[in-house]
């Protein structure tokens, strides 16, 4: 009798580690073939992130940033120096936010340190994690330089604070723009496909298809 074949490991694995008092979804993403990975939005609570490295055995090769808000990148500069790895993202229009991380850290009670990314990202760029390639999608509105990371082969995206289960990102911060955010979601994210599962910056995962059906801000029905 032939043993059933073991299904191949997915090319990309993900672990979500909520950090900071704002419970921001820091995401550890790694290539299962090489066990090389990246943290996306290392906002704080570095002890938790070190534990995730030890538990998974992943070698961190870079830190990725969706946007410049304190809960998403306050600790990124310090962590990059500790690990000796580069920082990629966000888009340079968020330089304004990164420049005020020290000030915002005091305001929100989060350790924030200004940093300069090794590489600013642009719409249409790609970033690599091990042997996996993620597409960069510039989605302004919540902040002007917000980017989304999309792994087409896995039908998976990390969207930061652009879109949530049942909600969308705030646009009442400086340089926010509500219509621009709606356009980013409907013109940049929806075309990626209803079957795409996404990790938002806060709260539970969802799919683009579910949000197109049920999200009271951007459902097809509400925008019709």
N, C-alpha and C positions, 0 to 999 in steps of 0.2 A: 504494500500500500504506500502510495506516494504521500509524503508529508506536504501539507499546504505550504505554498510559498510565503515567505515573510514579506509583507509589503515594504517597499523601499521607504527609507526615512524621507520626510519632506525636506526640500532644499534649505528651508529657512525655518528656524524655531524662534519663539517669542516668549518672554516672561515680562509681566507687568509688575512694577514695584512702585506703589503710591508713595510719594515723598512730599515733604514740607507740610506745614499746617493746612495748606490748601488742598492736600491729597491729589497732587498732580501725578498723572500716570507716566512715570519714567519707564521707558521700554528697553529691555535688553533684547537685542536681535542678533542671531548668529547663524552662520553657515554651517550646516550639519556635516558637510564633507571635510571642512578644514578646522572646525571648532574655533574659528576666528569671528569676532563679533564687535558690536558697537552699542553704546548706550545712546538712546535718543532722548533728549531733554533731561539731562542730569541736573535737576534743579536744587537738590540738597540731600540731607540724610545720607551722607557718603558711607557711613557704616553699613547701611542696608545694601548699598550697591556693592561694597566689597564682599559682603556675605553672598550676594547673588553670583559674583565671579567665582568664589570658592565652591559654591554648591553645584554650579553648572560645569566648571572646568574650562570655561571659555577664555580665550586670550583676547583682550580688548585691543583693537587696532586703531580706533578713532572714536571721537564723540561727535554726534550729529545734533543739530539744534533746529527746531521748527520755527521758533520766533524768540524775540528778545525779552519777554516778560520774566520777572524775577523768579517765579515758581518753576519756570521751565529751564532756566539756564543760570541761576544765581551761583551755583557751585561748579559750573562747567569749567571755568578757567582754572580753578584750584585743582580740580580732579584731573584735568588734562596734564597739568604740570606734574602731579603725583604719578600718573601712569606713563608719562613721557610719550603722549600720543597727540596727533593733530585734532583740531576742531574744524568741522565743515558745516556751514550754514550759520544763520539763515541768509536771506537775500539782504543786500547791503542797505536797503531802505530802513532796516531795523537797527542801524547803528545808533540812532537816537535813543532807543530803549536800552541797548547794551551799555551806553555811556552813563546811564543813570542807575545802574544796578546797585552801587553802593548806597545811594540815596533811597532807593525803593526797598532795599534790604532792611534799613533802619525803620522804614515806615511799616513794613509787614512782619517784622520780627524774623526775617529769614537772612541767613548769611549770604550776602551778594558781593561779588567781586567783578569789576569791569575786566573784560578780556578783548582781545583782537582775534577773530577767527583766522585759522590758517588759510581757509578758502571760503570766500563768500560764494553762495550758490545763485544760479539763475534758472529761470524756467527752461526746461528742456535738458538741463544738465543730468548727469548720472553720478551716483556714488556707489562704491563697491564695499561689500562686506564679505571677506573671504572670496569665494568664487561667485557670489550672488551680486547682481546689479540692481539697484533701485533707481527708478526715475524720479526726478525732482520736478514738482509742479508748484509754480508760484501762485499762491492763493491769498492775495491781499484782502483787507477788509477789517479783520480783527486787529491786525497790525499791518503796516504797509509792506513789510518784508517777509511775511509768513510764507513758509514752504511746507509742502506735503511730500512724504516719501511713499512711493508706490512700487511694490514688487509684483509685476504682471504675472509671472509664472505661478505665484501662490494666490493670486486674486486677493491681495492684502495691502492695506494702506495704513499709515500712521499720519493722522490729520491734525494733531495739535488741537488748538482751540478754534478751528474753523467750524467744525460740526460735532454735535453730540447726539446721543440717543435722545430724541425728542426735543432737541433745542439746537441753537447755533451760538457762535461766539458773540461776546459783548462787543459793541462798537461805540460805547460811550467813553472810552479812554482816548487820550490824545492821539491823533492821526488815525483813529478808527473811521470806518465808512460803511454804513449799513448796506447801501445798494451795491457797493463793490463786493461786500461779503456774499450777498445773495448771488451776484454774478459769478463769483469764484466757485460757489457750490454747484450752481446749475450748469455753468459752461465749462468748468475744469474737472469737477469730480464726477458728476452724473455720467458724462461720456465714457468714463473708465469701466462702467458696467454695474448693473444692479446686484450682481453676485459678489461684489467686492466686500469683504469684511474689513472693518476699520477699527483701530484703537483711537479713541478721542483723548484729549488732554485731561479729561476728568470723567469719572463714571464708567459705566459698562460699555462693552463693545457692541457694535451693531453692524448692519449692512446698508449699503447705499439704497438698495431696493426697499428695505423696510422703511427707511427715512422718507423715501419718495412717496410711500403710501401713508405714513402715519405722522410725520413731523409737522406740527402745526405752523411752523415758520416757512418750510421749504417743500412741503409735499406738492405733488403735481396738482392736486385739487386746490390747494390754497393759492397757488401761483397762476392758476388758469384764468 
